[in-house]
Amino acid sequence: MRRGIAATALVASLALAATACGGGDGDGGKADGPVTITWWDTSNATNEAPTYKALVRQFEKAHKGIKVKYVNVPFDQAQNKFDTAAGAKGAPDVLRAEVGWTPAFAKKSYLLPLDGTEALAEKDKIQPNLIEQAQFEGKTYGVPLVTDTLALVYNKALFKKAGIAEPPATWADLKKDAALVKEKTGADGYWASTAGYYAQPFLYGEGTDTVDAGAKKITVRSPAAVKGLKEWQGLFDGKGLHKADVTADAYAHIQDAFVNGKVASIVQGPWELTNFYKGSAFTDKDNLGVATVPAGSAGKPGAPTGGHNLSVYAGSDKAHQDASLTFVRFMTSAKTQERIALKNGTLPTRQDAYTAEVKADPGTAGYQKVLDAAQPRPALPEYSSLWTPMDSELPKIASGKESLDAGLASIETAMAKLLPEFGK
């Protein structure tokens, strides 16, 4: 799940206007010329896109009959832009889609089912839970390109100075460790996020979620959910626990404090690995600790699974779809995923891409070890939208401006509007 993708709307709109494809590129229809497909890449334009551009050139060199028109689309705009373009029969041939978008677009019949195609020829090499997350109503609509999850990342030097030998196994342990760090080092021990996505581990730790998709029930106010979110609420007040930051720049504030040694631990994803290493606290990469998020009272830790799939537009003609399937297979191959991991610090979706060179990076190796605790999202098209009401209410709860009960009541009401067929 990427954050903070920077690009101007003007540049994006001009680029998109010039590249809407839908199988209608003039040069792509010629039998004696190469097929030109359009790829919307939603990666970070500064840190990640150069790697993908280089891979496009490599692909074209190896596949003379296919040209790829590369367009970098700001992540925070891409979902709506693709929805609009696909509805108008002018979407790109290939989309790098956040995993939560895949079932939503599949429900609208915008995506091509990939089962039995060249794109999924090596399906057995990809982690099964990631394939599951790319499915809707029994069909697969995306090939996992990169994956991620949340972990507890910590400053080993500060932990050692505080006399802490192992990362905390539970949230109660985390509170104790945070107090020790403050006492022994002067730094804060832990700084929590008020964003809904980062509250998921507290729900999973109690064996629940915001919804029960199978039972068609909203569960964000269930006893288990309330228990987990009370635990979350308690991590904003106490010795070594940083107070809630409810400003628009909260994400950046937390990140900056961690990479510069002002806070000993946070919950974060691998998309920040390259930025961790730019901070003064992690010039020595081995100082970065990565551990499974602490467990709740249910005894098992859990974190949301994020990442991106490559999907093919159902509205393209056969020539463009065939070329797109070839491109998707190349981009999700073991060799390509290894290169992406080495250049961008992201996590491969297949085990054979975790080569010795990839695992030589302590951050990548650390995140690979915590992937077992990642929980696949239900194949519910509206699921990702459920974080929106949480993002609205949780900051009020964390800062003491609203009670947990009142905040959860508001969240439940908002979720009911998104899921009118679900009960409470």
Secondary structure as UniProt FT lines:
FT   HELIX           9..19
FT   TURN            22..23
FT   HELIX           27..29
FT   TURN            31..32
FT   STRAND          35..41
FT   TURN            45..48
FT   HELIX           49..62
FT   TURN            64..65
FT   STRAND          66..72
FT   HELIX           75..87
FT   TURN            88..89
FT   STRAND          94..98
FT   TURN            99..100
FT   HELIX           101..107
FT   TURN            108..109
FT   TURN            115..116
FT   HELIX           118..120
FT   TURN            121..122
FT   HELIX           123..125
FT   HELIX           128..133
FT   STRAND          135..136
FT   TURN            137..138
FT   STRAND          139..140
FT   STRAND          143..149
FT   STRAND          151..155
FT   HELIX           156..161
FT   TURN            162..163
FT   HELIX           171..185
FT   HELIX           196..199
FT   HELIX           200..204
FT   TURN            205..207
FT   STRAND          211..212
FT   TURN            213..216
FT   STRAND          217..218
FT   TURN            220..221
FT   HELIX           223..233
FT   HELIX           234..236
FT   TURN            239..240
FT   TURN            248..249
FT   HELIX           250..259
FT   TURN            260..261
FT   STRAND          265..268
FT   HELIX           270..272
FT   HELIX           273..276
FT   TURN            277..278
FT   HELIX           280..282
FT   HELIX           285..287
FT   STRAND          288..291
FT   TURN            297..298
FT   STRAND          303..313
FT   TURN            314..315
FT   HELIX           318..331
FT   HELIX           334..344
FT   HELIX           351..353
FT   HELIX           356..359
FT   HELIX           362..370
FT   HELIX           371..373
FT   STRAND          374..375
FT   TURN            381..382
FT   HELIX           383..386
FT   HELIX           387..398
FT   TURN            399..400
FT   HELIX           404..418
FT   TURN            420..421
//
